[in-house]
């Protein structure tokens, strides 16, 4: 259960604000990046905008969110990117490293993401909007399913222990954060009086946005086919190496619309893909591929349950991405409208890369809907 893992807590360590940092969870180092609100209107009229937690896709890093996050930060919205296992500044295993292999497990990464959301809540003072793209959407959806399970069973997700939770605080003169012993909170030692003040069970995020994310296997046959495909891809990247594999990957029909990006954008995209190592990419396929997800029916049920509890759920697909437009259509029908499904014009699989302004505007709408209006004077 997610609540049991969250009670164990996570630890955040950092050096310079605004650069990629680290988030430690159960012995695994995950990279992260933050964009603090810079607009003078960040606290306008006493309103405190919900922050945003962003989770990238396969073979990407936190920097994929730079354009969207910088734009949002200028409007007063703080953004925090979480880097998946083996990506960006997150720890990368060596071949045959069993503990490292386990860190790629889909459920483990989902649990780490929930703990990260709690850390962001501690820093920003508000529950975040959780946004996941493609593989990141897969992890976010698995996290949502864990939360729905906990809430359904009466779990207490709000009762967690965050070690060194003050680590998101501003840097001192040395440019480093002193996190030793700071901000510690251990609910296992909570007194009876304190226990009475513990908030009711809640989700660690105030809204969920899924961008071009799968919903899980429809049945056992589909799960088996996905597993066979993902293990074949893992073998391919190990055998061919990252450069050759990424040349093939970029040519998949899923990414056809990216040919219309500028030459500079395409070059930066390729460079970010080549920054990965073969073993991390292979483990991502094997341990966190679509075959490892909950079933489609379980996923849709979880999303509907969160929506019924007042947690808005949105699904975004690009107009030029036929595969995920079909996913959006299925979700719209199966959820009977409980999940808001949108199609972004002139965009393919990666909406936030191909149409960042439109994507940012949608996130602003979600944040605004989750931000309480200031009380009248």
N, C-alpha and C positions, 0 to 999 in steps of 0.2 A: 504494500500500500504506500502511496506517495507520502502520506503524513508521517509514517514511521521513519522513512528515509529523511524527510525534512527535519524531523526532531534531532537528527544527528548533526545537522547544520552544515554550513559551508564557510569558507574563509576567503576574504578578498584581500589581495595585496597589490600594491601599486607603486609607481614612481612619479611620473610626470602626468598631471591632469591633461586630458585631451589626446593622449597617445594610447596605444594598445597596452593593456595591463594584463593581470592574471586573476583568475577566480579559482580558488582551490576547493574542490568538493570530493570528500572521501578519498583523498590521496591523489586525485587527478587534477592537473592544471589545465584550466580552460582559458583561452585568451578572451579579452573583452576590450571594447573601446567606447568612450563616452564623448558626447557632444553636449556641453552644458548650454542652457538657454542664455543667449547674449542680448536679446532685445530688451529695451527699456520697459516694454509692456509685459515682461514676463510675469509680473505679479500685479498686473493692472486691475484696479478695483478690488483688490484683495483676492481675486480668483487664482487658484493654483491648478494649472493644467496637469492632467495625467501624463506621466512620462511614457516613453515607448521603449519596449524591448524588441530588438530586431534580430532575427536568426537567419543567416545566409543559406545558400544552397550548396549542392555538391561541388567540390573543387573551388570554392570561393573563400573569401575572408571578410572580415568586418568592413574593409574598405569598399566593398560593393555598395554599401549604404551611404557613402560620403555625400553624394549630391543631395539625396533626399534628406539625410539627417542634418546637414548644414542648413538647408533651407528651413526645415522645421525648427531648428534651434533659434533661428533669427526671429521666429514668430513667438518665441517663449516656450517651446516644447522641448524638454530634455530627452535625449535619445541615448540608449545604451545597447551596443551590439554584443551578442554572445557568439563566440566562435566554437564550432563543433569540434569533437575529438579529431586530432590529426590535421586540423586546418588552421591556417593563420599562425598565431602564437601559441596555440594549444599544444600540449605534449604529443610527441610522435613516438610510437613504439619501434623497437628494432624487430627484425624478422624473428618469429618464435617467442616473442615476449608475451607470455600468457596474461599477466596482469594488464598490460597495455591493450591486449586484444579485448578484454572484458570491458574496458573503458569505452569501447565503441558500441557496446550493446545499446539498442534503441531505448529500452526502459531506463537504463542508467543515465543516458544523456537527457532523457525527459525529466528525470528526478533532479539532475543537476540544474536544468533550466528552471524548474520550479523554485529551487533554492536561490538561484540568481535573481528571479523576480522578487523574492522576499528581500534580498539585499538591496535591490533598487528601491523597493518600497521604503526601506529604512532610511535611505539617503534622500530620496526625493519627497518623502512625506505623503505620497499618494500611491495607491496601487497602479501598476502600469497597464498599458494596452500591449498585449503580446502579439507580435507580427512574425509569421514564419513563411519563408519562400521555398518552394519545391522541397528539397530534403529537409530544410529548416522547418518547413510547414509540417512535414511528416513528424519531426520531433515535437513540435508545438502541439500537434493533434494528439500525439501519444500522451503528452503532458496533460492535455485537456481531459482525455479519457481517464487518467489516473485521478484527477481532481473530481470528476463526476462520480467515479467509484467511491471515493472517500466521502463526498457529501451525501451520497445515497446511503452509505453505511453509517453515517453519523460521525465520521472521523473529524479530528480537530486539526485542520491544516494550519490554523492560526497559531498553534502551540509548537513553536520550533526553537532551536538554539542556533544563533548566528554568532560564530566566533569571530572576533575582530570585525564586527559589522561596521565600525566607524572608519573603516579603511577607505571609504569613498570621500572622506572629509578633505578639504583643501590642503594642498601641500604646505609644509613649513618652509622656513628659509633655506633649508638644505636641498629643497626640491624633492624630498622623499617624504613618504608618509610613515609616521610612527604608529604601527598597529599593535605593538606588543602589549597584550593585556587590555587593549582599548575596546570599549563597547561590548564586552562579553555579556552573554545572556544565556543562562542555562535553565530551561524550564523544568528539567528533571528535579531541580532543587527548589522549585517554586513552593512557597509556604501555602498553607490553607487559605490565609487572607488574600494572598496574591492570586491564587487559583480562582477565586471568586471574581477577579477582575479580568481574567483571560477572555478575549473576545470569542464570540460564537464562531463555529466552523465557517470558513469562507474560502473562496478561491484566491490564489496569490496574484491574480490579474483581474482587471475590471472589464476587459473586452478582449476578444480574440479575432485576429484577421489572418486568414489563410490565403496565400498567393500561389496559384498554380500547384497545389498540393494534392497528392493522391489520398484516397479515403480508406485504403486497405483492400485486401483481396475479397472478392465477392463470394468465393467458396473455396473448398479444399483444392480443387483442381487448379484454380487460378493461383492459389498460394504456391502450389508445387511448381507451376510454370514460372512464376516470378523468381522463386528461389533458384531454379535451374539457370535462368537468364542472368541473375545477379552474380552467381558463382562463376559463370562463364565470363562475365565482364571482369571479375576480379582476377581470374587467370590471365585474361588478355592484358590487363594493365601491368601485371607482374612480368609477363613474358615479353611484351613489346617495349615497356618503359613509358614514362609519362608523356614525352613529346609525341611519339607516334600514336599513343592512345588518344591524346587530346586532339590531334588532327582528325582522327576518326570521329571522336565525340562531337566536335564542332560541326561535323557534316551531317549529323542526324537531322531528320525532318523537323524535330522539335525546335531546333534552333535556326531554322531557315530564315526567319524574319530578321535575324541579327546581321544578315548580309547588308542590310540597309543602314547599319550604324556607320558613323564616320570611320575613316581609316585609323585615326588616332584611338577611337573607342575600341575598335576591333583589336588593335595592337595591345592596348592595356588589358583587355579581356583575356587575350592569349597569354600575356605575361603572368597574369594572376593565376591562370590555370596551371602554367608550368612551374609555379612556385610550390606545388605540392609534391609529395613523394609517393612512389608506387604502392608501398605497403599500406600507408594510411588510406589511400583511395580504395585499395582492395578490401581492407577491413571495413570500410564504410559500406561497401556493397554487401559484404557477407553478414555483418552484424547489425546493420541499420537499414537494410534495403526494404523495399515495400513488402517483401514476403514476411518480414518480422513485425509488421503492424498488426493491430487488432483488426478484426474483420470489418468490412464496410458497414455492415449492419450495426456492429457495436460502436463504431466511430460516429455514425449518424445519430444513434441513440444518445451518446454522450453530448454531442453538440446541441441536440434538442433539449436535453436536461439542463445544460448550462443556460441556454436561452430562456428556459422557463423560470430559472432562478434570477433573472434580471441581468445576465451577463451577455451583452450583445455579441453575436457571432456573424462575421462577414466572410464571404468567399469571393475571391477575385480571379478572373481568367482573362487572358488576352484574346481579342477578337480573331487574331491570326493563328491562334493555338487551338486547332479543332479538337485535339484530344482532351484538353482540360476544360474547354467550353462544354463538352459532353459531360464531364464530371460535375461542372456547375449546374447543368440542367438536371442531372440525376439528384443532386443534393437539394435543389430547389423543390423538386417534386416529392422526394422521400421525406423531407423535413416539413412539408406542407407550409412552406413559407416562414418557418421559425428561424431559418438561417437566411440572411440577406445575401443574395448572389448577384454579382455584377459582372458585366463584360466590358473591359476597357478597350475603346476604339484604337485602331492603328497600333496595336501591340501584340507581341507574340508571347512566348512562355515567360520571359523575364520582363514584367511590366515596369518595375522600378528602374530598370536600366534603359529600356526603350522609350518609355514615356514617364520620366521622373516627376514632371510637374503635375500630371494628372494623378499619378500615384500619391504624391505628397498631399494633394488636395483632398483625396479620399481619406487619408490618415488624419488630416486636420478635422474633417467632419466627424470621424469616430471619436477623436480626442475631445472635441467640443461637446459631443453628446454625452460624454462621460465626466465632464467638468461641471460641478454644481454652480449655478449662477449666484453671485454675491448677494447677500441679504440687502434689502432696501434700507437706506439710512433712516 
